[in-house]
Amino acid sequence: MNSDREILIQKLIASNSFWSVKIPQEIPDDVLIEKTLIYLDLEEINLLFTLFSSKKIKQVWRNRVVPQGDYYHTLNKLLAWMYFGIKNPDRYIKTTINQHYNQLA
């Protein structure tokens, strides 16, 4: 029987989520979380929360998905509200993006 992690990896491969890179032998946790948040459905995102802490998922989301900006704005609003209990997603996302860019400068 496949583990939850293996199920997510197989679904990501099936959805061609690794189109830009060769699929690594071992997929790091942060890549698995990021790709699942971006490419898979709510059922699989829910599965993430059985594998990782909410804190870890939120950290990956803040560091890897939110900074991608407008392209994932609607997704980020949904994740902020539905999974992380953020009351004002638009303000939170804007602040997080600004913090990210300030760190780069």
N, C-alpha and C positions, 0 to 999 in steps of 0.2 A: 504494500500500500504506500502511496506517495505521501510524503510529509507536506505540510502546508507550504513550506518554503519551495519545495519542488513543484508543487501545483502552480504557485505564482510564477516561477521561472518558466515552466512550460507554456503558460498562458501568455507571458511576455514574448516568448519566442514565436508562438503561433500568431501573435498580433504584429509581428515584424518590428518590435520595439527597439531592436538592436541593429537597425538598418544601416547605421553610419559606422559601426565598429564590428570587428570580429567578436563573436560571443566568447567572453572569457571562460576559462575552466571553472573558476570560482568567482561568483558574482558577489562583490562586497555589499554589506548591509545597506549602505547609503545609496548605492546604485539601484538595488532592488526596491527600496522604498521610493526613491524618486520616480523610477520608471512605472511602478505600480500606480502611484498617485496620478501620473500624467496619462498613461495609456490604458489602464484597466478600469473596470466598473466598480460601483459601490460594494458589490459583494466581495470582490477581491481586496478593495481598500479595507473593508471590515476585517478581512482575514489578516491583514497587516497588524492590526491591533491585538491579535492573538499571538503574534510572533515577537512584536517589539512593544516597548513602553510608549505611551502617548507622548511622553517628553522627547524620546528619541525621534519619533516620527515628525513631531512638530519642529524639532531642530533641523532635520533634513529638509522639510518643507520650507522653512524660513531661509535656509542657506542655499538651496539648490533650485527650488521651484519659484518662489515669490520673486526673486530678482530677475526672472525672465520677463517680467513686466506684462504689458498689454496682451501678449499672445495667450497667456493663461489667466487673464484677469477674472473671467467668469468662474473658472475652475477654482482659483484661489479664494474667491468670495464664498463659494460653496464649502470648500474645505474649512475655511476660517470659521464660518458659522456652524456648520454641521458637526465637525469633529473636534474643534478646539474651543468652542464656546465664546468666540470673539464677538462682542456686541456691536462694534462698528467696523466691519471688515474693510470697507474702503479706506478709512483713515489708517487702520493697522497696516494694510498692504502698502499704502503710500509711504508711511513712516519706515517700514521695513526696507523698502526699495531705496529710499533716501539714505538710510544707515548703511546699506550695502555699498552704494556708490561713494559715500564719504570714506568708508574703509579702504576703497580702492585708490582714492586720491592721495 
